[in-house]
């Protein structure tokens, strides 16, 4: 009975696909077009029209902001989930032929719905299946599919080497595709710059459906897809990245202070030290409203990564930033992969396999904004911020990122960045 049951279930699923395709003329048109390039059965397995029973669940799987999942939100007519490069090429060609806008989604942190929302009928090209990662330690490079997450990338690097890393974001569920194409900020950027500084090749499908590498696409297009938003120029399939060396042991620390504990003076000093200190040191400051003894106040948190040992870090900051009160007791010497887990707020001890979890917290209703300032905020300005009790997150740039030649890659030169959430 078991083989018969499996056969019946398979027939039911197949019939559901056929019935949904038959009832949707747009789906039929796309299916016919794709079938000219790829096998009809293969084409039907990657198409989710609005009438398909899994359309909503596939769409919701990578929606990160509930604001864009309302009943009034225009939904894609069809979601295409390619698992091979040839399918991407066919999808691009057919979307153009049928006259529908194509949105490319790689499954990361799209908080503004840019990859799955439009004001006109559209298709979504969902790249989450294209997440293969191949690390080649012979030349210290890796090919990473745009559907991979940063966590998956970091884990695969760690599996192959304990003394290599990659300068990219601190949240493991960020998607590689959008992150790298938009530059790629992270906690090693003062030492190594942003992610796109280390992209040495790429595979891209152009508007004509051609699959191109760096040599075939030419240096102008290769320059554009590194920081200019790759979806503007084609569909990137994968990036080849150059890994960077990291010490066997690096140092992290976390310091919290309230306003009553000299937080204002520390913030003032942080603004001048963080952009000018040793390039191996990255110090991020979070500014948050908290309640203590039933009264609202502000708490600052300085989180740091230092590509070196704790002795040299304590020596450095005792001279440059004594207000912070750093000592060896609050420093943690550990491996680079452990710092990835700590910055992602995993509780210690946590195994690196946790980085393979692609599912972030449930999507909430939210709005995120960022601001860039060119000079330190004076005491009066900080005191005004404290009064408003608004959470802010700070990230400092400079180091190597500020010394990149202006024609190398599209890059905004800033002294401070302050994220407003």
C-alpha positions in Angstrom: 0.0 0.0 0.0 2.9 2.4 0.7 4.0 2.7 -3.0 0.4 3.3 -4.0 -0.1 6.0 -1.4 3.1 7.8 -2.5 1.9 7.6 -6.1 -1.6 9.0 -5.2 0.0 11.9 -3.3 2.3 12.7 -6.2 -0.6 12.8 -8.6 -2.6 15.1 -6.4 0.3 17.6 -6.1 1.0 17.4 -9.8 -2.7 18.0 -10.6 -2.7 21.0 -8.3 0.1 22.5 -10.3 -1.6 21.8 -13.6 -5.0 23.1 -12.5 -3.4 26.3 -11.1 -1.5 26.8 -14.3 -4.5 26.1 -16.5 -6.6 28.7 -14.7 -4.1 31.5 -15.0 -3.4 32.9 -18.5 -0.3 34.8 -17.4 1.1 31.7 -15.8 0.4 29.8 -19.0 2.1 32.4 -21.1 5.2 32.4 -18.9 5.2 28.6 -18.8 5.1 28.4 -22.6 7.9 31.0 -22.9 10.2 29.2 -20.3 9.5 25.9 -22.0 11.2 27.1 -25.1 14.5 27.2 -23.2 14.1 24.7 -20.4 12.1 21.5 -20.0 8.3 22.0 -19.4 8.3 20.0 -16.2 11.3 21.9 -14.9 9.6 25.2 -15.7 6.4 24.3 -13.9 8.3 23.4 -10.8 9.8 26.9 -10.3 6.6 28.9 -11.0 4.2 30.1 -8.3 1.3 32.1 -9.8 -1.3 33.8 -7.6 -3.6 30.8 -8.0 -0.9 28.4 -6.7 -1.6 27.2 -3.2 1.9 27.9 -2.1 2.2 31.4 -3.6 1.5 33.2 -0.3 3.8 31.1 1.8 6.7 31.4 -0.7 6.2 35.2 -0.8 6.0 35.5 3.0 9.1 33.4 3.6 11.4 36.3 3.0 9.3 39.3 3.8 11.1 41.2 6.6 8.7 44.0 7.2 5.1 43.5 7.9 4.3 46.9 6.5 4.6 45.3 3.0 2.5 42.3 3.7 -0.8 44.1 4.1 -4.0 43.1 2.2 -3.7 46.3 0.2 -0.1 45.6 -0.9 0.2 44.7 -4.5 1.4 41.1 -4.7 3.6 39.6 -7.5 1.6 37.9 -10.3 4.2 35.2 -10.3 7.2 34.1 -8.2 10.0 32.3 -10.0 12.3 30.3 -7.8 15.2 29.2 -10.1 17.6 26.5 -9.0 19.9 26.7 -12.0 21.6 29.6 -13.9 19.9 28.6 -17.1 16.5 29.1 -15.4 17.5 32.7 -14.4 18.5 33.4 -17.9 15.1 32.1 -19.2 13.2 34.0 -16.6 14.9 37.3 -17.5 14.2 36.8 -21.2 10.6 35.8 -20.7 9.8 38.6 -18.3 11.1 41.1 -20.8 9.2 39.3 -23.7 5.9 39.4 -21.7 6.4 43.0 -20.7 6.4 42.5 -16.9 8.7 44.2 -14.4 11.1 41.8 -12.7 12.0 42.2 -9.0 15.1 40.2 -7.8 15.0 38.9 -4.2 17.9 37.1 -2.5 16.3 36.5 0.8 18.1 38.8 3.2 17.1 42.0 5.1 15.0 43.9 2.6 13.2 46.1 5.2 11.8 48.5 2.5 10.2 45.8 0.2 12.3 46.9 -2.7 12.7 43.3 -3.9 9.1 42.2 -3.5 6.8 45.3 -3.8 5.9 47.4 -6.8 3.2 49.8 -7.9 2.6 47.9 -11.2 2.1 44.3 -12.2 5.3 42.4 -11.6 7.1 39.1 -11.2 9.5 38.2 -8.4 12.7 36.3 -9.2 13.4 34.6 -5.9 17.1 33.6 -5.7 17.1 31.7 -2.4 17.9 28.4 -4.1 21.1 29.7 -5.6 23.2 29.7 -2.5 26.1 27.4 -3.3 29.4 28.4 -1.7 32.8 27.0 -2.8 35.9 28.0 -0.9 39.3 27.6 -2.6 42.1 28.0 0.0 44.8 27.6 -2.7 44.1 31.2 -3.9 42.2 32.3 -0.8 38.9 33.0 -2.6 35.3 31.8 -2.6 32.4 31.7 -5.0 29.2 32.5 -3.2 25.7 32.4 -4.7 23.6 35.5 -4.2 20.9 33.5 -2.4 23.3 32.6 0.5 23.3 34.5 3.8 26.3 36.0 5.4 26.0 33.4 8.1 26.3 30.6 5.6 29.3 32.4 4.0 31.1 32.8 7.4 30.4 29.2 8.3 31.9 27.9 5.1 35.0 30.1 5.5 35.4 28.8 9.0 35.1 25.1 7.9 38.1 25.7 5.5 40.3 28.0 7.6 40.6 29.3 11.1 42.8 32.3 10.0 40.6 33.7 7.3 37.4 35.8 7.3 35.5 38.2 5.1 34.7 41.9 5.8 30.9 42.1 5.7 27.9 42.7 8.0 27.4 41.5 11.5 23.9 40.0 11.1 24.1 36.4 9.8 20.6 36.4 8.1 21.6 39.3 5.8 21.5 38.1 2.1 24.8 38.1 0.2 23.1 39.4 -3.0 21.8 42.7 -1.7 24.6 43.2 0.9 27.5 43.0 -1.5 25.8 44.9 -4.4 25.2 47.8 -2.0 28.8 47.9 -0.8 28.8 45.7 2.4 29.5 47.5 5.7 30.9 45.4 8.6 33.0 45.5 11.7 36.3 44.8 9.8 35.8 47.7 7.3 38.3 50.0 9.1 41.0 47.4 8.4 39.8 46.0 5.1 37.3 48.3 3.6 33.8 47.2 2.5 32.8 43.9 0.9 32.9 45.1 -2.7 36.6 45.9 -2.2 37.2 42.2 -2.2 35.0 41.1 -5.1 37.3 39.8 -7.9 34.8 38.2 -10.3 31.1 37.8 -10.7 28.5 35.9 -12.8 25.6 38.0 -14.2 22.6 37.6 -16.4 22.2 40.7 -18.6 19.0 42.0 -20.2 19.4 39.7 -23.2 19.7 36.6 -21.0 23.4 36.1 -21.5 25.4 34.7 -18.6 28.6 36.8 -18.3 31.6 36.7 -16.1 33.9 39.7 -15.4 35.9 39.3 -18.6 32.7 39.0 -20.7 30.8 41.8 -19.1 33.7 44.3 -19.2 35.2 46.4 -16.5 32.6 49.2 -16.6 29.7 46.8 -15.8 31.8 45.0 -13.3 32.6 48.3 -11.6 28.9 49.2 -11.5 27.6 46.0 -9.8 30.0 46.5 -6.9 28.2 49.2 -4.8 25.8 50.6 -7.4 23.0 48.2 -6.7 23.4 45.2 -9.0 19.7 44.8 -9.8 19.9 48.0 -11.8 22.2 46.4 -14.3 21.2 42.7 -14.5 20.8 39.7 -12.3 23.9 38.7 -10.4 24.2 35.0 -9.9 27.3 34.8 -7.8 30.3 36.7 -6.6 33.9 35.6 -6.4 35.4 37.1 -3.3 38.9 37.4 -1.9 39.2 36.2 1.7 41.2 38.3 4.2 43.6 37.1 6.9 42.5 37.3 10.6 44.5 36.4 13.7 43.9 33.0 15.4 42.8 35.0 18.4 41.0 38.4 18.2 39.6 40.5 21.0 36.1 41.7 21.7 34.6 43.7 24.5 31.2 45.3 25.5 30.9 48.2 27.8 27.6 49.7 29.0 27.2 53.1 30.8 24.2 55.2 31.9 24.0 59.0 31.8 24.8 58.9 35.6 27.9 56.9 34.7 29.6 59.5 32.5 27.9 58.3 29.3 27.9 61.8 27.7 31.6 62.3 28.2 32.3 58.8 26.8 30.1 59.5 23.7 31.9 62.8 23.1 35.3 61.1 23.3 34.2 58.1 21.2 33.4 60.4 18.3 37.0 61.6 18.1 38.8 58.3 18.9 36.8 55.8 16.9 37.6 57.2 13.5 41.3 57.8 14.1 42.4 54.9 16.3 44.3 51.9 15.0 42.7 50.4 11.9 42.5 47.0 13.6 40.0 48.4 16.1 36.3 48.9 15.3 34.1 50.4 18.0 30.4 50.6 17.5 28.1 52.6 19.9 24.5 51.9 20.6 22.4 54.5 22.3 19.2 53.3 23.8 16.4 54.5 26.2 16.2 52.3 29.3 14.4 52.4 32.7 16.3 52.3 35.9 14.7 52.7 39.3 11.4 53.5 37.6 13.0 56.4 35.8 13.8 56.7 32.1 17.4 57.3 31.2 19.8 56.6 28.3 22.3 53.8 28.1 25.3 53.7 25.8 26.9 50.4 24.8 30.3 50.3 23.1 30.9 47.0 21.3 34.3 46.4 19.8 36.3 44.1 17.6 40.1 44.3 17.7 42.2 42.2 15.3 44.8 41.5 17.9 45.4 40.4 21.5 43.9 42.0 24.6 47.2 43.3 26.0 47.8 45.5 23.0 44.2 46.6 23.0 44.2 47.6 26.7 47.5 49.5 26.1 46.1 51.3 23.1 42.8 52.4 24.8 44.4 53.3 28.1 46.2 56.1 26.2 43.6 57.1 23.7 40.3 56.4 25.5 40.9 56.2 29.3 37.3 57.4 29.9 36.0 54.0 28.8 37.9 52.2 31.5 39.0 49.1 29.5 40.8 46.3 31.3 41.8 42.7 30.5 39.0 41.5 32.7 36.3 42.7 30.4 38.1 41.7 27.2 37.5 38.3 25.6 40.2 36.8 23.4 38.6 34.3 21.0 38.4 33.1 17.4 37.0 35.2 14.6 34.1 32.9 14.1 33.2 33.2 17.8 33.1 37.0 17.4 30.7 36.6 14.5 28.4 34.7 16.9 28.8 37.2 19.7 28.1 40.2 17.5 24.9 38.3 16.3 23.8 38.1 19.9 24.1 34.3 20.2 24.5 33.1 23.8 27.8 31.6 24.6 28.7 28.8 24.0 27.0 28.5 20.6 28.3 26.3 17.8 29.1 27.9 14.4 26.3 25.7 12.8 23.9 28.2 14.3 25.0 30.6 11.4 23.2 28.3 9.0 19.8 29.2 10.3 18.3 31.4 7.6 15.2 32.4 9.5 15.3 35.7 11.4 12.7 36.8 13.9 9.1 37.2 12.7 8.5 40.2 10.5 7.3 43.3 12.4 5.9 46.6 11.4 8.9 48.9 11.3 10.6 51.8 9.6 14.4 52.2 9.5 16.3 55.3 8.6 20.0 56.1 8.4 21.8 59.4 8.8 25.3 60.6 7.9 27.1 63.3 9.7 30.4 65.0 8.8 31.6 66.2 12.2 31.2 65.2 15.9 27.9 66.0 17.6 28.6 68.6 20.4 27.6 68.2 24.0 24.5 70.4 23.5 23.4 68.2 20.6 23.9 65.0 22.6 21.9 66.4 25.5 19.1 67.1 23.1 19.2 63.5 21.9 19.1 62.2 25.4 16.0 64.2 26.1 14.2 62.7 23.2 15.0 59.2 24.5 15.2 57.8 21.0 17.2 54.7 20.2 20.1 55.2 17.9 22.9 53.0 16.6 26.3 54.2 15.6 28.9 52.8 13.3 32.2 54.4 12.5 34.0 54.3 9.2 37.4 55.6 8.3 40.6 53.5 8.5 41.3 52.0 5.1 37.7 52.7 3.9 38.5 56.4 3.8 41.8 56.0 1.9 40.4 54.1 -1.1 41.0 56.0 -4.3 37.9 57.7 -5.5 37.8 55.9 -8.9 38.1 52.3 -7.5 34.5 51.7 -6.5 31.4 53.7 -6.0 31.8 54.7 -2.3 30.5 57.5 -0.1 33.2 59.0 2.0 31.9 59.7 5.5 33.4 60.2 8.9 30.5 59.0 11.0 27.4 57.0 10.4 24.5 57.0 12.8 21.7 54.6 12.3 18.3 55.7 13.5 15.9 52.9 14.2 
